[in-house]
Amino acid sequence: MRGYENQQQQLFSYINLEERVPKNHPIRKLKSLVDQVLEKMSYHFDIIYSEVGRPSIPPEQLLKGLLLQTFYTIRSERQLVEHIDANLWYRWFIGLGIDDKVWNASAYSKNRDRLLEHNIAETFFDEVLNLAKEHDLVSDEHFTVDGTLIESLASLKSFKPKDKDNDKDNKPPKSRNEKTDFHGEKRTNKTHQSTTDPESRLYKKGKGKEAKLCFMGHITTENRHGLVVASTATIATGTAEREASINMISSIKPKSKKITLGGDKGYDVSDYTQELRDYNVTPHVAQNDTNRKSSIDGRTTRHKGYNVSQRKRKQVEEVFGWSKTVGGLKKLRHKGLEITDWIFTFTNSAYNLVRMIKLIPV
């Protein structure tokens, strides 16, 4: 028998959000981990918010919303608020009741400076990592480092000469998206700069690759389960990966403890590997013997651990792959290095949470 659509709405509805979420759904485990992390951060929230005045939107709910944006690849904060308003699972995850009003999307832009100023993304990242350590998921001996390009919000059309004395450059554009022909023009970071995002740099990852306006993201992962243990974003330069690697290692390692650090051929530079050794770190980087003599010789490669590090180091690409296809880092939605670093660190925290729900027993 055919069913017919009922146009008459019920006067009352009795919905229990808890019952709407399947008992075995991964989002339940994610919520449990996130609640534990945010509970430990309560002290930090007390510091950054005033004790007097009108109550704000709970910062825990704002961060949970940003996590949902990362987990479910939601394009913008405005779209995120629309999803929270309509999706019962999202309301349950954040802690909103069925009749609670959702905040305006501008709440994120208004609170962004406060979250940036007090390094909330870094604190959240550290608490997630501490939770992983409590479950013995993190190695403290073997690590991998790598970097990736993060495409800037700026367009190549905005990459213009720094010298504005030319009358042609001072003319206002004829249209909002004016046609620009820069083929045959030599453009470098020394002579040109983006007018949209001045901190972004024109850079390409390797030979044959197209140059893009971008920043560079760097992570250090541990080799046991591939969890991110250090994260930072920098200006894109040819030496940024090695410089960021030293800074990340110094932040996670006591100088007296000996560890290994895997990496690709880009890290096979004698000055860099010597600096690692001075810091009591054994460089397990891939040998770059194509154009020059490698700084890694048989004293390192003869050990079985070197081959293990070379196999494990490829796990780092899973982090970058997830961050760009799911986490929304394929192309930035904000301008500036500071907020890029914030978003990059927060996204890596979300990746760790997704990994942890698969590693922690029920």
Secondary structure in CASP SS format (residue, H / E / C, confidence):
PFRMAT SS
TARGET T0000
AUTHOR 0000-0000-0000
METHOD secondary structure of the structure
MODEL  1
M C 1.00
R C 1.00
G C 1.00
Y C 1.00
E C 1.00
N C 1.00
Q C 1.00
Q C 1.00
Q C 1.00
Q C 1.00
L C 1.00
F C 1.00
S C 1.00
Y C 1.00
I C 1.00
N C 1.00
L H 1.00
E H 1.00
E H 1.00
R H 1.00
V C 1.00
P C 1.00
K C 1.00
N C 1.00
H C 1.00
P H 1.00
I H 1.00
R H 1.00
K H 1.00
L H 1.00
K H 1.00
S H 1.00
L H 1.00
V H 1.00
D H 1.00
Q H 1.00
V H 1.00
L H 1.00
E H 1.00
K H 1.00
M C 1.00
S H 1.00
Y H 1.00
H H 1.00
F H 1.00
D H 1.00
I H 1.00
I H 1.00
Y C 1.00
S C 1.00
E C 1.00
V C 1.00
G C 1.00
R C 1.00
P C 1.00
S C 1.00
I C 1.00
P C 1.00
P H 1.00
E H 1.00
Q H 1.00
L H 1.00
L H 1.00
K H 1.00
G H 1.00
L H 1.00
L H 1.00
L H 1.00
Q H 1.00
T H 1.00
F H 1.00
Y C 1.00
T C 1.00
I C 1.00
R C 1.00
S C 1.00
E H 1.00
R H 1.00
Q H 1.00
L H 1.00
V H 1.00
E H 1.00
H H 1.00
I H 1.00
D H 1.00
A H 1.00
N C 1.00
L H 1.00
W H 1.00
Y H 1.00
R H 1.00
W H 1.00
F H 1.00
I H 1.00
G C 1.00
L C 1.00
G C 1.00
I C 1.00
D C 1.00
D C 1.00
K C 1.00
V C 1.00
W C 1.00
N C 1.00
A C 1.00
S H 1.00
A H 1.00
Y H 1.00
S H 1.00
K H 1.00
N H 1.00
R H 1.00
D H 1.00
R H 1.00
L H 1.00
L H 1.00
E H 1.00
H C 1.00
N C 1.00
I H 1.00
A H 1.00
E H 1.00
T H 1.00
F H 1.00
F H 1.00
D H 1.00
E H 1.00
V H 1.00
L H 1.00
N H 1.00
L H 1.00
A H 1.00
K H 1.00
E H 1.00
H C 1.00
D C 1.00
L C 1.00
V C 1.00
S C 1.00
D C 1.00
E C 1.00
H E 1.00
F E 1.00
T E 1.00
V E 1.00
D E 1.00
G E 1.00
T E 1.00
L E 1.00
I E 1.00
E E 1.00
S C 1.00
L C 1.00
A C 1.00
S C 1.00
L H 1.00
K H 1.00
S H 1.00
F E 1.00
K E 1.00
P E 1.00
K C 1.00
D C 1.00
K C 1.00
D C 1.00
N C 1.00
D H 1.00
K H 1.00
D H 1.00
N H 1.00
K C 1.00
P C 1.00
P C 1.00
K C 1.00
S C 1.00
R C 1.00
N C 1.00
E C 1.00
K C 1.00
T C 1.00
D C 1.00
F C 1.00
H C 1.00
G C 1.00
E C 1.00
K C 1.00
R C 1.00
T C 1.00
N C 1.00
K C 1.00
T C 1.00
H E 1.00
Q E 1.00
S E 1.00
T C 1.00
T C 1.00
D C 1.00
P C 1.00
E C 1.00
S C 1.00
R E 1.00
L E 1.00
Y E 1.00
K C 1.00
K C 1.00
G C 1.00
K C 1.00
G C 1.00
K C 1.00
E C 1.00
A C 1.00
K E 1.00
L E 1.00
C E 1.00
F E 1.00
M E 1.00
G E 1.00
H E 1.00
I E 1.00
T E 1.00
T E 1.00
E E 1.00
N C 1.00
R C 1.00
H C 1.00
G C 1.00
L C 1.00
V E 1.00
V E 1.00
A E 1.00
S E 1.00
T E 1.00
A E 1.00
T E 1.00
I E 1.00
A C 1.00
T C 1.00
G C 1.00
T C 1.00
A H 1.00
E H 1.00
R H 1.00
E H 1.00
A H 1.00
S H 1.00
I H 1.00
N H 1.00
M H 1.00
I H 1.00
S H 1.00
S H 1.00
I H 1.00
K C 1.00
P C 1.00
K C 1.00
S C 1.00
K C 1.00
K C 1.00
I E 1.00
T E 1.00
L E 1.00
G E 1.00
G E 1.00
D C 1.00
K H 1.00
G H 1.00
Y H 1.00
D C 1.00
V C 1.00
S H 1.00
D H 1.00
Y H 1.00
T H 1.00
Q H 1.00
E H 1.00
L H 1.00
R H 1.00
D H 1.00
Y C 1.00
N C 1.00
V E 1.00
T E 1.00
P E 1.00
H E 1.00
V E 1.00
A C 1.00
Q C 1.00
N C 1.00
D C 1.00
T C 1.00
N C 1.00
R C 1.00
K C 1.00
S C 1.00
S C 1.00
I C 1.00
D C 1.00
G H 1.00
R H 1.00
T H 1.00
T H 1.00
R C 1.00
H C 1.00
K H 1.00
G H 1.00
Y H 1.00
N H 1.00
V H 1.00
S H 1.00
Q H 1.00
R H 1.00
K H 1.00
R H 1.00
K H 1.00
Q H 1.00
V H 1.00
E H 1.00
E H 1.00
V H 1.00
F H 1.00
G H 1.00
W H 1.00
S H 1.00
K H 1.00
T H 1.00
V C 1.00
G C 1.00
G C 1.00
L C 1.00
K C 1.00
K E 1.00
L C 1.00
R C 1.00
H C 1.00
K C 1.00
G C 1.00
L H 1.00
E H 1.00
I H 1.00
T H 1.00
D H 1.00
W H 1.00
I H 1.00
F H 1.00
T H 1.00
F H 1.00
T H 1.00
N H 1.00
S H 1.00
A H 1.00
Y H 1.00
N H 1.00
L H 1.00
V H 1.00
R H 1.00
M H 1.00
I H 1.00
K H 1.00
L H 1.00
I C 1.00
P C 1.00
V C 1.00
END
